[in-house]
Amino acid sequence: MLTLSSCQQSKGKVTKAIVEVKQPNIVFIMSDDHAYQAISAYGHGLNNTPNIDRIATEGVIFNQGFVTNSICAPSRAVMLTGKHSHINGKVDNILPYNWDQDNFAKQLQKSGYQTALVGKIHLKGLPQGFDYSNVLPGQGEYYNPDFIENGVRKQYQGYVTKVTTNIALDWLQNKRKKDAPFLLLYHQKAPHRTWMPEEKYFTLFEDKEFELPANFYDDYSGRLAASKHEMGIYKDMDVVYDLKMLDVEGALKTRYRKAFESQYNRMDSLQKKAWDAYYTPIIKDFKEKNYQGKDLAKWKFNRYIKDYLRTIQSVDDGVGEILEYLDTQGLSENTIVVYTSDQGFYLGEHGWFDKRFMYEESFRTPILMKYPKEIKPGTTIDKLVQNLDFAPTFLDYAGVEIPKDVQGESFRKLVNGEVSEWRDAIYYTYYEFPGEHHVKRHYGIRTARYKLIHFYYDIDAWELYDLEKDPSEMKNLYNNPSYAKVQKKMHQQLKELRLKYGDSDALTQTNLTRYLKAKGLQK
């Protein structure tokens, strides 16, 4: 097992690069399932993320950042290619991703960039477009994780967030060429399920009780697809797998107990000792209290949200280390730093955890970016931006021609204030059904005010929301006569977007067939 220590730097000292690089360096930071509600710069008051916030303070925050497909692997494929899922082929977590297709890292590599990918990518195969890759296999593990370094698998001692940061710093300090611009994709596993915190944050928020979201007990009236979910905190969250109630006696026999046991058993004796010292009293108290009904719901929500936010605190620490390295090495001025997540996440809204739905909390994702040479500190963007736009934006900043088949748009001039006109609608798709959490297949369109969603496959249901009057999306207005004109216009805009992006019912059916065959559900 390898141990990787953090790079050592002398605080306050700046080492200037021997050769001045004209093209901007790019550090693209992506976490997994990090809800915008859980970044303090967005003002929801759940937690404090000073290092992530610093990116917004010194640059720009996007208040209307969205994904095209709210699930891990497809989101990353969209990010790399700048193309919708139905075009890049990675429509879900089941079907393979074709690394032979073009991506923005390949384009930057061809133009002289040193490129590296560190952490979670969730796309099988040896990453292409990178001089160096050291990635987690699949979802990765929180403690003593395996990594695949340039195709070779090895295990590292420690906590995954810290290990990922150390590998990234090691590449920056020791492995990259100092006379060329660099691209670093620094991608954290956290705060993905099962939200296992780092030891130093076990007791963070211990003295706080979080209030349930206002629509926690949503009855899903008028929303058939939402009512069929299997991602409720109360009824679907596993008390052992998700909430760490791994009792020694084995009395708590849950569906995913063995899966969590395997994660727990990755720990060494010292890690287990610290873990048990914190969780054993909580497990004992839980069993004695025997919570029922709403008391159980509230208990589960608080156990969930606290561990979720604790894992984010370690992510924020890592961001701070990366920013400090750039500062001390004199690289900050000429480096673009982006922080985002592969999608949003439910923190109890509608009673849920997880993502997938086109409703705001999972459709929307945090995007913060700084680049001192061009971006004015404290900039705010309220236009509709998607993860589809990262690839062309990075190529634009690097002075590399954007391939004509890229479907996203560079938001460089939008951030700089050089253009005011921007897209007025965005397109979304979700394909992974039948599957985990039972979220129906759907596609839809969102404008600044309205959202139209079509759920299909084993149902045929339409939903329309007025986000100005109903930001929590509790009232489906599709059959409301007062919104007949809005409905008609949204249908027309949806038709135009599907045509623009090359999507169709026929292609949707093709992707469905591929998915069902991959799962063995259809011959």
N, C-alpha and C positions, 0 to 999 in steps of 0.2 A: 504494500500500500504506500502511495507516495504522499509526501507532505510538501505543500507549496506555501512558502511564506510570502507576505506582502513585500512589494518593492520598497526600499528605503530611500527617503528623500530628506534633504535638509530644508526644514520649513523656512520660508522667507527668501530662499536663494533661488535665483532664476538662471537656468542654463540656456543660453541662446543656441538655436540650431546653427550648425556649421554652414549649411547651405540654406538660404531662404527659399521656401517653397511658395510659389505663387498660387497654385490651385488650393482651395480650402481643404483641410483635413475634415473628415466626417466621423463623428462618434454617434452611432445610432443605438440608443438604449431602449430596449423593449422588455417589459415585464409581462407576466401572464395572468390574465383575469384581474387586472388592477382597475377597479371602478374609479371613475372620475370623482365620485363622491368621497373617496378616500385619499384625495390629494388636497392638502389644506389650501393651496392656491385657488381652488375652485369654491372655497367658502362654505362648505357644508358642516364644518366644525367637529367632525368625527375624530380626527387625529392631526398630528403635526408632522409635516414632511419638509423640513427647511431646505434640504439640499435639492430636492426636486423643484421646490418653489423658486429656488435661486435661478433656475433656468428661465422661468417666466419673468422674474424680476429684472434679469439682465437681457431679456429678449421678448418673446411673444408667447401668449397663451391663446389657444384656439378654443372658443366656447361652443363650437358646433363641429367637433371632430367625430367622424363616424366610420364604421367598417362596412364592407360589402357582404360579409358572411360571418356571423358571430360564432365562430368556433375555431379552435387553435390552429390546426394545420392549414386549412384553407385560407385563413387570414394571413398567415406567413407567406403562402404562395402568392397571394395578391400583392403583398408588400414587396416581394422580390421582383415580380414580373410587371407590375403596373397594369395587370389585366384581371378582369372578373373571373370568378371560379369556373364558369362554363367555358371560358376560353383557355385558361391555363391547365384545366383538367383536374385540378384538385378541389373537387366539390364538397368533400367531406373528409373525415378522419380515416376512412376505410380504404378508398381507392389510392393507388400509388401516385407519387409526384414524379414528373419527368424532369430530372436535373439537366437533361441535354438541352432544354429550351433556354432561351436567352433570359438574363436577369440583369439588374442594374449593376451588380458587383462585377459581372463579366465585362460589362462595358467600361467601367472604371478601371478595371485591371488592364484592359487593352490600352487604355490611355495613360498608363504609367503609375497608377495607384498601387500601393502595397495594401493588400486586403486581408482581413481576418474576421472569422466568425467564432464567437465564444459563447457557450451556454446552450440554451434551449432553442431548437429550430423545429423539432417535431416533424421533420420530413425525412423519410428513410433514404439511405444511399449516401455516398460520399459527396459532401457539398461541392458544387462547382462554382468557380468565380472567386475562389479564395486561395491565397498563397498559404494560409494557415487556417486550420479549423480544429477546434477542440470542443465537441458538442456532447450534450446529454443524449443518451439513447432514449427515444420515446419521451415520456413525461419527465423522466429523471427522478431521483430520490433526494429527500431533504438531508439525510445524514449519511456521511461517507459514500458519496455518490460515485458511480462509474461515469467516465467521460470517454469519448472516442476522439483521439488526437490524430489527425491526418489518417484516419482509417484504423488506428490501433486502439483497442479498448484497454483501459486501466482504471483502477480505483484510487480515489483521493480521500485522505483523512480530513474530516471536518464538516462544517455546515455548508450546504450547497451554495447559498448566496455569497458567503465569504470566499469559498473556493473559486466560484465563477469570477468574482472581482479580482482575486489574486492572479488567475490565469490571464485575464485581460491586461492587468498592470504589467505582468511579466512580458507579455508580447510587446506592449508599448515601450517598455524600458530596454528589453534585451533581444528581441527577435526581429523587429522591423528595421528596415533601412532608414536611416535618418535623413537621407537626401532626396526623399520622394514623398509626395502627399500620401496620406493613408486613409483607409476606410476601416473602421472597427464596428462590427455588429456585436454589441455586448448585451446578451439576452438572458434575463433571469427566469428561473422556474417559478419563483414566488410571485404573487400570492396564490398560486394554483392549489386546488384541493390536494392534500388534506391539511393544509395550513399548520404545519409543524414548526413552532417558533424556535429561534435561536435561544440558547440558555440564558443569555443576559437579558432577554426580554420576556421571560416566563411570567413575571409579575406586573408587567406594564398593563395599565388599566384595571388592575386588581381591585382598586377602591372605587371603581366607577360602574354604574349600572346604566346601560344604554337603553333608551326608550325605543319601543317598537315603532316602525314606520306607520304613518297614518292609515295606509291601506294594507297592513299586514294580514288582516282577516278578510281580504277580498273574496267575494263569493262568485266572481267571474260572470256575473249576469250579463247576458247579451254577447258573450265571448266564448263560443263553443270550444275553440282550439285551446284557449288558456285553461279551461276547466278540465281538460284531459291530461294536464301536465303530471310529471312525476319528479318534481324538483322543489317540493315544499319543505321548508325548514321543520315544520311540526310533524308531518307524516312520513317524509322520505329521508330525512337526514339521519344517518346511522350513528348511534351514540358511541360506538367504539371506533369505527373507521374515521368518521368526521370529527367526533368530539372527544376522542382519546380516552374513553372510559374502559380501558383494558384492565379489567379486574383479574387479580391473580387466581381467584377461585374459579373463574370461567363461568360464573353464573349469568353474565350478560352475553348470551349467545345471539349475535346479530348476523345479518346477511353477509357483511363484509369484515367480520372479525378477523378471519385468517389473513386477509389482505393487509390489514393494519399490523397484525403480528409480524408479518414479513418486513414491514417498514421499521418497526420497533427493533427487530432483531439485527438490523444493520448497525445499530449503535454499539460502541465498545462499552466496557464496563463502567468507565467514568461517566460517559454520556448517559447511560441508563441510570446510574446512581442519581445524577442531577435531575433527570426526567422524573424518576419515581418519587424523589423527594418533593417535587412540586405537585404531581398529578395524583399520587396515592391518597392524600387527604381529601381531594376533590371527589375522587371516585367513591370513597367511603361515605362522604356526605351525600352524594347523589343517591346512593343505594338506600341510605337511611331515610332520606326525605320522601322518596317514592313519588315524585311529582306526577301530577295528572292534569289533563286538559290545558287550560290557558297558563297555568303555572309551569307546566312542562314546556309549552311553546316559548314562554319568556326565558326560561332557563336555557333552552337549546339555542335561542337567538343570541343570548349574551355569551355563551361559551364559543359559539361560532364567530361572532363579530370580533371578539377580543383576540382570538388566535389569528384570525385573518389580518387584523391590523398590526399585530405583533410581527408577522412575517414581512409586512410592508416596511416596518421600521428598519429591518436589516437591509432591504432594498435601498432605502434612502441613504443609509450609511455608505453603501457601495457607490452610489451616485456621488456622494461627497468625496470619496477617495479618488474617483476618476477626475472630478473637477479640480481637486487639489493637485493632482499630477499634472494636468494641463497648465495650471497656473505656475507651478514651480519650474516647469520646463520651458516656459515662455511660449506655449503653444495656443493659449486661449484665444488670442486675437484672431488667429487664422483658422480656427476650428469651429465647424458647425456641430452643435450638440443638440440632439433631439431626444426627448423622453416621450414614450407612448406605451400603450398596452396592445396586445393582440385583439382585444375587444373590451367591452365593459363587463359589468357583473352586477347581480342582484344582491343587495345587502338587506334583505328582508322586505323589499318592495314587492307587493302582491303576495307576500308570504314566502318568497322564493330565495334560493341561492342558484348559482350557475348562470347561464347566458342563453344563447340560441335564438330567442324570440326577437322580432323586430321592434319590440317596445323599447322605449328610450334607454333604460338603464344598461341594457346589453348591446344595443345598437350603437350607442354613443361611446366614444373612447377618449381618454385624455391625450392631448398633443401639446407639448411645450417645446420651444426651440430658441436657441440663442446663437448669434453669430455677430460678434461686435463690429466687424467690418461693414456690415450692411443693415443689421436689425436694430432699431431704436429700442432701448430698454423700456419695459412697461407697455409694449404694444399689445393690443387686444384685437382679435379677429373673430367676427361673428358670422362669417360666410360658411356655407356648407362645404367642408373639406372631408375627404375620405382617405383611408389607408391606400387606396388606389393611386393616390397622388405622390406618395413618397418617392417612387422610382424616378419619375420625370423631374421632380424637384431636385433631387440629388444630382442627376445628370446635368440639369440646367446650371446649378451652382458650379459644377466642375468644368463647364464649358464643353460638354460632350453632347453631340447631336442625339436628340431623343428619337428612338425608332418610331416609325409611322404607325406600327401596330400597337403601341402602348396606348391604353385607354384612359389613363389618368391624366391630370393636368398639373403642370408646375405651378406651385403657389408662391414662387419667389417674388414676382411683381406684385402679387396681392399683399404680401407681408410688407414690402417696401413702399406700398402706397402708390405704385406706378399705374395700377389699373383698379378701377372700381367695379367694372362689370365682371360677373362671375356666374357660375351655374346657379339655376334657380330650383333644381331638383336633383335628388340622388336616388340610386337604385340599389335594392337589396335582394339577396336570395338566401334560402336555407334549404338544404337537401337531406340531412341525415335523419331520416325516418323510414321504416321503423328503427328505433335506436334508443340509447340511454336518455332518460328524462322525458321521453315520449312527447317531444315537441314536433308538431305537425310540419310537414313541408310547406313552405310559403315563399312568396316574393312580394315586393311592394315598392312604393315610391314615397319619398318624403320631400316636402317643400318647407319653406320657412315657417309655415303655419299648420299645414295639413299633412296627414299620413293616410295612405290607402294600402291595405294588405289583403292578399288573396291566399287563403289556406286551401290546399288541394291534396290529391292522392286518394285518401279514403274519406275525405269530406270535401265540400265545396262551399266555403264560407268567406264572405267579404267583411272587412272592418274599415271604418273611416273615423278618424279622430281630428278634432279641432284642438291643436296643441296649445293654442292661446288661452282657450277657456277651460281646457281639461288636460293640463300638463302631465297628470298621472295616468292618463289613458284608461279611465274607468267607464266611459260611456261610449259605446259603439253607435255612431250616427249614420251608418250606411243606409238604413231605410227611413231616415228622418226626412220628411218632405221639405223641411226648411233648408236642407243641404243638398237638394237635388242638383242644382247648378254646379255646386262644388264637386259633387260626386262625378258628374259628367266630365267636367274639366280634368279631374284627377285621372279618370280612366283614359282620356286622350293623352295626357302627359305620360302616363305609364306605357301606353302603346308606343309612343315616340321614343321613350328611353330604351325599351326592349329592342326596338329596331336599331337605334343608335349603337347599342352595345352587342348586337348580334345574338340576342337571346330570343327564344321562341318556345311555343308549347311542344314542338317536335323535339327540340334540343333538350328540353326539360324531361321529356319522356325517355330520351336516349340515356341521359345521366341517371335517371331512376332505374332503368334496366341494368346498367353497369353496376350500380350500387347493390341492387338486390342479388345479382349474380355473385358479386364479391362476398356477400354475407351468406351465400348458400341458400337464399330464400327463393331463388328462381333459377331454372335450368337454362 
